[in-house]
Amino acid sequence: MKYIDKPLFTFEMANNHMGDVEHGLRIVREFGKLINEYPEFNFSMKLQYRDNTFFHPDHIHRQDHRLIKRFTETRLSDADFKRIVNEIHSVGFISMCTPWDEIAVDYQTNMGVQVLKVASCAFTDWQLLEKIVQIDLPIIASTAGATEQDIKNVSEFFKNRNKSYAILHCVGEYPCEDKNLDLNQIDYLKNLISAPIGYSTHEHPDNVDSIKIAVAKGAVIFEKHVGVPSDQYALNAYSANPEQARKWLEAARQAYLMCGGVSSERKNFSDKEITDLAILYRGVYAKTDLEIGQLVDREKIFMAMPNVDGQLVAKDMGKYQIYSLQASVMAGQPIFRTDVQVKDTKATVDAYHKKIKELLNQSQILLPKNSYLEISHHYGLAKFLEYGAALIHLINRDYSKIVMVMLPGQKYPQHMHITKDETYYIVHGCLSVEIDGANQNLTPGQTFSVPRGAKHSFSTVEGVVFEEIATRYIQGDSRYTDETINANIKRKTLVPL
């Protein structure tokens, strides 16, 4: 939404500037002094406007109705309203106004107001909202008294009309006691809708704790009633004077300092943090004498404190990093980064993972949640698109069920099983099975059984998804004709599906 490239702080003139244009101008100027003190924030000044049509003609002149009397007596002439809007812009504020009826929407846009504010009591005033969305201005709406369904409905209403909008948590008590601030509603709104979330405050003006909590919870718009006391006009119990507003803003500044600013990205780490952590990492040491060309895997190393500068440490030894030695290392000695050549296979695995999921989606096979994908690469990841398969182990009791996926052009090398019998059921695509020198081509819906001890291999041209139903799966039960595969204990990579 426009105007929230930085946190937006909105000052609402208490009691509609008392209907005194000079007093309103004074409020704008006094609070405008805060703008330059807090360049990390955006600021807006908020007005209200009600047309005569807001009041029933038989009641507009009532003196016994507290709100009608106050609303009518604090209205400004068109010229005076425009003077305040111009002063708001001149001082550096963004102008905001709450329209209370349809005519007020056109009025304030003609006056050059930059943001439309929907009051909580108008949150589901659908005739007014229909008028508001016809105007090409950002919308900020408060939610005091609104149900969850109300919030969903209004949010969808704005979305469907491509409006730029934000939603504020607000408690409609004036003033609001601390126990009723319900600041967890900021979290609730962030989880409920995909729009910027803010906080409209009515707490006691000396309260600077709530703004800190609101900042920490991720609110990006903040609204407070403000005013300037004088001999003629006293402040109400929930409006802040300039000094109270300064303390409120200072509390927000400190909260952002402690929270690390406004960001949806991972923080940057200070040199001190990196240095302080580095001394705690376990270093990587050779378990036995290691020669040039050997792979640095877990069987050949141990990890212990202390580490020394430039040494591989525990966090370097992820499953996607493959290290080959460029220098020999004696048993018990540290393995340095300069001793190894590293290959990161994460991007390769992710690319294969994507292709496998695409084929599974095409097959429309249903799989349990939280399944894992075993990427079997007999001759290494680099040759996976030529030799290999992906296995999803579903059941392994006295019987076993595995879903197997092979990408177009893949082959599965010749092997046999020592203890298990297995049957293939083709779900999607075609599978070519070679068993004891004979070929069998299988299509969806067909089955094929392989007895234990039978040497077999299979391949696919277009890609295939099939189920393997077998006796219990036992690690090491497969024996490959190519002994290099049997010796390759690193031929499988396990990733969440």
C-alpha positions in Angstrom: 0.0 0.0 0.0 1.1 3.5 -0.7 2.7 5.5 2.1 3.9 2.5 4.1 7.4 2.2 2.6 8.2 3.2 6.2 6.1 2.8 9.3 3.1 5.2 9.1 2.2 7.2 12.2 -1.2 8.9 12.1 -2.2 11.8 14.4 -6.0 12.3 14.6 -7.0 15.8 15.8 -8.8 15.3 19.1 -12.5 16.3 19.0 -12.2 17.4 15.3 -9.9 20.4 16.2 -12.8 21.8 18.3 -14.2 23.3 15.1 -11.7 26.1 15.5 -9.5 26.5 12.4 -6.8 28.4 14.2 -6.6 25.8 16.8 -6.5 23.1 14.1 -3.6 24.9 12.4 -1.8 25.1 15.7 -2.1 21.3 16.2 -0.7 20.7 12.7 2.3 23.0 13.3 3.1 21.7 16.8 3.0 18.1 15.8 4.7 18.8 12.5 7.8 19.5 14.5 8.1 15.8 15.2 8.4 14.9 11.5 12.1 16.0 11.2 13.0 14.3 14.5 11.9 10.9 13.2 12.9 10.6 9.5 12.6 6.8 9.7 8.8 7.2 9.9 6.1 8.5 7.6 3.5 10.8 9.2 -0.1 11.6 8.5 -2.6 14.0 10.1 -6.2 12.9 10.1 -9.4 14.9 9.9 -13.1 14.0 9.9 -15.9 15.3 7.8 -19.7 14.9 8.0 -22.1 16.5 5.6 -25.5 17.8 6.8 -27.0 14.7 5.2 -25.4 12.6 7.9 -28.0 13.9 10.3 -31.7 13.5 10.2 -33.2 16.9 9.3 -35.6 16.8 12.3 -32.6 16.2 14.7 -29.7 18.2 13.2 -30.3 21.1 15.6 -30.7 19.1 18.8 -28.7 20.3 21.8 -29.5 17.4 24.1 -27.8 14.8 21.9 -24.2 14.9 22.9 -22.7 13.6 19.7 -25.0 15.5 17.3 -24.2 18.7 19.2 -20.5 18.1 19.1 -20.4 17.0 15.4 -22.4 20.0 14.1 -20.6 22.5 16.2 -17.1 21.4 15.2 -17.7 21.5 11.4 -15.6 24.0 9.4 -16.4 26.1 6.4 -15.1 24.8 3.1 -12.4 27.5 3.1 -11.3 26.7 6.6 -11.2 22.9 5.9 -9.1 23.6 2.8 -6.7 25.8 4.9 -6.1 22.9 7.3 -5.5 20.4 4.5 -3.1 22.8 2.8 -1.2 23.3 6.1 -1.1 19.5 6.6 0.7 19.2 3.2 2.9 22.2 3.8 4.2 20.9 7.1 5.0 17.5 5.5 2.2 15.3 6.6 0.2 12.9 4.5 -3.5 14.0 4.7 -6.1 11.5 5.8 -9.8 12.0 6.5 -12.7 9.9 7.7 -15.8 10.3 5.6 -19.0 9.6 7.5 -21.3 9.6 4.5 -21.2 9.3 0.8 -21.2 13.0 0.1 -18.2 13.4 2.5 -16.2 11.0 0.2 -16.5 13.3 -2.7 -16.0 16.4 -0.5 -12.7 15.3 0.9 -11.3 14.1 -2.4 -12.1 17.5 -3.9 -10.2 19.0 -1.0 -7.1 17.0 -1.9 -7.1 14.5 0.9 -4.6 11.7 0.1 -5.9 8.7 2.2 -9.5 7.6 3.0 -10.0 6.2 6.6 -12.9 4.0 7.4 -14.0 4.3 11.0 -14.8 1.2 13.0 -18.5 2.1 13.1 -18.6 2.3 9.3 -16.6 -0.9 8.7 -19.7 -2.7 7.4 -21.6 0.3 6.1 -21.8 -1.2 2.7 -23.4 1.8 0.9 -20.5 4.0 2.2 -17.9 1.3 1.3 -19.4 1.1 -2.3 -18.8 4.8 -2.6 -15.3 4.7 -1.1 -14.1 2.1 -3.5 -15.0 4.3 -6.5 -12.3 6.7 -5.4 -8.7 6.0 -6.5 -7.1 6.5 -3.0 -5.6 4.1 -0.5 -8.0 2.9 2.2 -7.3 2.3 5.9 -10.1 0.6 7.9 -10.4 0.1 11.7 -12.0 -3.1 13.0 -13.4 -2.3 16.5 -16.6 -4.4 16.9 -16.1 -6.3 13.6 -16.6 -10.1 13.6 -14.2 -12.4 11.8 -16.7 -12.8 9.0 -17.0 -9.1 8.8 -13.3 -8.7 8.4 -13.1 -11.4 5.7 -16.0 -9.9 3.8 -14.6 -6.4 3.8 -11.2 -7.6 2.9 -12.5 -9.6 0.0 -14.6 -6.7 -1.1 -11.5 -4.4 -1.3 -9.5 -7.1 -3.0 -12.1 -7.9 -5.6 -12.1 -4.2 -6.5 -8.3 -4.0 -6.7 -8.1 -1.5 -3.9 -4.9 -0.7 -2.0 -5.9 -1.1 1.7 -4.8 -1.8 5.2 -6.6 -3.1 8.3 -6.2 -1.8 11.8 -6.7 -3.5 15.1 -8.8 -1.2 17.2 -10.6 -1.3 20.5 -13.6 1.0 20.7 -13.2 2.1 24.3 -12.3 5.7 25.1 -9.9 5.5 26.8 -9.0 1.8 26.7 -7.6 0.2 29.8 -4.4 -1.9 29.4 -6.3 -5.1 30.2 -8.5 -4.6 27.2 -5.9 -3.7 24.5 -6.0 -7.2 23.1 -2.7 -6.7 21.2 -2.6 -10.3 20.2 -5.3 -9.4 17.6 -2.5 -8.0 15.5 -1.2 -11.6 15.1 -4.7 -12.7 14.5 -5.3 -10.2 11.7 -1.9 -11.0 10.1 -2.9 -14.7 9.9 -6.4 -13.9 8.7 -5.8 -11.6 5.8 -3.1 -10.7 3.3 -3.0 -6.9 3.8 -0.8 -4.5 5.9 -1.9 -4.6 9.5 -1.9 -1.6 11.9 -3.0 -0.5 15.4 -5.3 2.3 16.3 -4.8 3.3 19.9 -7.2 4.7 22.5 -5.1 3.9 25.5 -4.0 6.5 28.1 -1.6 8.9 26.4 1.2 8.2 28.9 1.2 4.5 27.9 4.3 3.8 25.8 4.4 0.0 26.3 1.6 -0.9 23.9 3.4 0.7 20.9 6.5 -1.4 21.6 4.4 -4.5 21.6 2.5 -3.5 18.5 5.9 -2.9 16.7 7.2 -6.3 17.8 4.1 -8.0 16.5 4.6 -6.5 13.1 2.1 -3.7 12.9 3.1 -1.1 10.3 0.5 1.6 10.8 -0.2 3.4 14.1 -2.9 5.9 14.9 -3.3 8.1 18.0 -5.6 10.9 19.0 -3.6 14.1 19.6 -4.2 17.7 20.5 -2.7 20.8 22.0 -4.1 21.9 25.4 -4.9 25.6 25.8 -6.8 27.9 28.2 -9.8 27.4 26.0 -9.5 23.7 25.1 -8.6 20.8 27.4 -7.5 17.4 26.1 -9.7 14.4 26.6 -8.4 11.3 28.5 -7.1 9.4 25.4 -5.5 12.2 23.4 -1.7 12.9 23.6 -0.1 16.3 23.7 3.1 16.9 21.7 5.4 15.8 24.5 3.4 12.6 25.1 3.4 11.9 21.4 7.2 12.4 21.3 7.6 9.8 24.0 5.3 7.5 22.1 7.4 7.9 19.0 10.6 7.4 20.9 9.3 4.2 22.3 8.5 3.1 18.8 12.0 4.0 17.7 13.5 1.9 20.5 11.2 -1.0 19.7 12.3 -0.9 16.0 15.9 -0.7 17.2 15.5 -3.8 19.4 13.4 -5.6 16.7 16.0 -4.9 14.0 13.9 -2.6 11.8 11.1 -3.6 9.4 12.1 -6.5 7.3 10.7 -9.8 6.0 14.2 -11.0 5.2 16.8 -12.8 7.4 19.0 -10.4 9.4 22.6 -9.5 8.6 25.1 -10.7 11.1 27.5 -8.4 12.8 31.3 -9.2 12.7 31.2 -9.6 16.5 28.3 -12.2 16.3 30.2 -14.2 13.7 33.4 -14.1 15.6 31.8 -15.0 18.9 30.0 -18.0 17.3 33.0 -19.2 15.3 35.0 -20.2 18.4 32.2 -22.6 19.5 32.0 -24.7 16.3 33.5 -28.2 16.3 36.4 -28.5 13.9 36.7 -31.3 11.4 39.7 -33.7 11.9 41.0 -36.7 10.0 40.2 -40.0 11.8 42.8 -41.8 9.8 45.5 -40.8 7.3 43.8 -39.4 4.3 45.2 -39.3 0.8 44.7 -36.9 -2.1 41.5 -37.6 -4.1 39.7 -39.3 -1.2 36.2 -38.1 -0.3 35.8 -36.5 3.1 32.8 -38.3 4.5 31.6 -39.1 8.0 33.4 -42.4 8.3 36.8 -40.7 7.7 36.5 -37.8 10.1 35.7 -36.8 13.7 34.6 -33.4 15.0 35.8 -31.8 18.1 36.8 -28.5 19.8 38.8 -26.4 19.3 38.7 -25.4 15.7 41.4 -23.3 14.1 41.2 -20.5 11.6 40.4 -21.8 8.1 39.4 -25.3 9.2 36.2 -27.1 8.1 33.7 -27.1 10.9 30.6 -29.1 11.7 28.2 -26.7 9.9 30.1 -27.2 6.7 29.4 -31.0 6.6 25.8 -30.9 5.2 24.5 -33.8 3.1 24.6 -31.7 -0.1 28.3 -30.8 0.2 30.8 -33.2 -1.3 34.5 -32.6 -0.4 37.4 -34.3 -2.2 40.9 -33.9 -0.8 43.4 -31.8 -2.7 46.1 -32.6 -0.1 46.9 -35.5 2.2 46.0 -35.1 5.9 47.5 -37.0 8.8 45.3 -38.7 11.4 44.2 -36.3 14.1 45.0 -33.2 12.1 42.6 -30.5 11.1 41.1 -30.5 7.5 41.3 -27.0 6.1 39.1 -25.5 3.5 42.2 -25.1 1.3 42.8 -28.9 1.6 39.5 -29.7 -0.3 37.5 -29.1 -3.4 33.8 -28.7 -2.7 30.8 -29.5 -4.8 27.4 -28.4 -3.7 24.6 -30.7 -5.0 21.6 -28.8 -3.5 20.6 -27.1 -6.7 21.0 -30.4 -8.6 18.8 -32.3 -6.1 16.2 -29.5 -6.1 16.0 -29.7 -9.9 15.5 -33.5 -9.9 13.0 -33.1 -7.0 10.9 -30.7 -9.2 10.9 -33.0 -12.2 9.8 -36.0 -10.0 7.0 -34.1 -8.4 5.8 -32.9 -11.8 5.6 -36.6 -12.9 3.8 -37.6 -9.7 1.2 -34.8 -10.3 0.6 -36.1 -13.8 0.0 -39.6 -12.5 -2.6 -38.2 -10.0 -1.4 -40.8 -7.5 -2.4 -40.1 -3.9 0.5 -40.2 -1.3 0.5 -39.7 2.5 1.4 -36.4 3.9 5.0 -36.0 5.2 6.3 -38.6 2.8 10.0 -38.7 2.0 11.6 -39.2 -1.4 14.7 -41.4 -1.7 16.6 -40.3 -4.8 18.6 -43.4 -5.9 21.6 -42.4 -8.1 23.7 -45.5 -8.8 26.5 -43.7 -10.6 26.2 -40.4 -8.8 23.9 -37.4 -9.0 25.5 -36.2 -12.3 24.3 -39.3 -14.1 20.9 -39.5 -12.3 18.9 -38.6 -15.4 20.5 -41.7 -17.1 20.6 -44.2 -14.3 18.4 -44.1 -11.2 14.9 -43.8 -9.8 13.0 -42.1 -7.0 11.5 -44.3 -4.3 8.7 -43.4 -1.8 8.6 -46.0 1.0 5.0 -46.3 2.2 4.7 -49.6 4.1 7.4 -51.9 5.5 6.1 -54.7 7.7 6.0 -58.4 6.7 5.0 -56.9 3.4 6.3 -53.7 1.7 4.9 -51.1 -0.6 7.1 -48.6 -2.5 6.0 -46.0 -5.1 8.7 -45.7 -7.7 9.2 -42.8 -10.1 11.5 -42.9 -13.2 12.0 -39.8 -15.3 12.0 -40.0 -19.2 15.0 -41.9 -20.5 16.1 -43.4 -17.1 17.4 -46.9 -16.6 17.6 -49.0 -13.4 20.8 -51.2 -13.5 20.6 -55.0 -13.4 20.3 -56.5 -9.9 18.6 -59.2 -8.0 17.1 -59.6 -4.5 18.3 -62.2 -2.1 15.2 -62.6 0.1 12.3 -60.7 -1.4 9.7 -61.3 -4.1 8.2 -58.2 -5.8 5.3 -57.3 -8.1 5.1 -54.1 -10.1 1.7 -52.4 -10.7 1.9 -49.6 -13.4 0.1 -46.4 -12.5 1.3 -44.0 -15.2 3.5 -44.2 -18.2 5.3 -47.3 -19.5 7.9 -49.6 -18.1 10.2 -52.0 -19.9 11.5 -54.8 -17.8 14.4 -57.1 -18.7 14.4 -60.3 -16.7 16.8 -63.3 -17.3 17.4 -62.0 -20.8 13.7 -61.5 -21.8 11.9 -58.2 -22.2 8.4 -57.3 -21.0 6.7 -54.0 -21.8 4.2 -52.8 -19.2 1.4 -50.2 -19.5 -1.0 -48.6 -16.9 -3.1 -51.2 -15.1 -0.7 -54.1 -15.8 1.2 -56.1 -13.2 4.5 -58.0 -13.4 6.1 -60.2 -10.7 9.9 -60.7 -10.1 10.9 -63.7 -8.0 13.8 -63.6 -5.6 17.1 -64.4 -7.2 16.1 -63.3 -10.7 18.4 -60.9 -12.4 16.4 -57.9 -13.7 16.6 -54.3 -14.9 14.1 -51.9 -16.1 13.9 -48.6 -18.1 11.4 -46.1 -19.4 11.2 -43.9 -22.5 8.5 -41.4 -21.5 8.7 -41.7 -17.7 6.8 -44.0 -15.4 5.1 -44.2 -11.9 4.6 -47.7 -10.5 3.9 -49.4 -7.3 6.3 -52.1 -6.0 4.4 -54.6 -3.7 6.9 -57.0 -2.1 7.9 -59.0 0.9 9.6 -57.0 3.7 12.2 -54.4 2.5 15.6 -55.2 3.9 18.5 -52.8 3.6 21.3 -54.5 1.5 18.9 -57.1 0.0 19.6 -55.8 -3.6 22.8 -57.1 -5.2 23.9 -55.3 -8.4 25.7 -57.0 -11.3 28.0 -54.0 -11.4 30.2 -54.3 -8.2 30.9 -50.5 -8.3 27.3 -49.9 -7.4 27.4 -52.3 -4.5 30.5 -50.5 -3.2 28.9 -47.0 -3.5 27.3 -46.5 -0.1 26.5 -42.9 -0.9 24.1 -43.6 -3.8 21.0 -42.4 -2.1 19.8 -38.9 -1.1 16.7 -38.6 1.1 14.6 -35.4 0.9 11.0 -34.5 2.0 8.5 -34.9 -0.8 
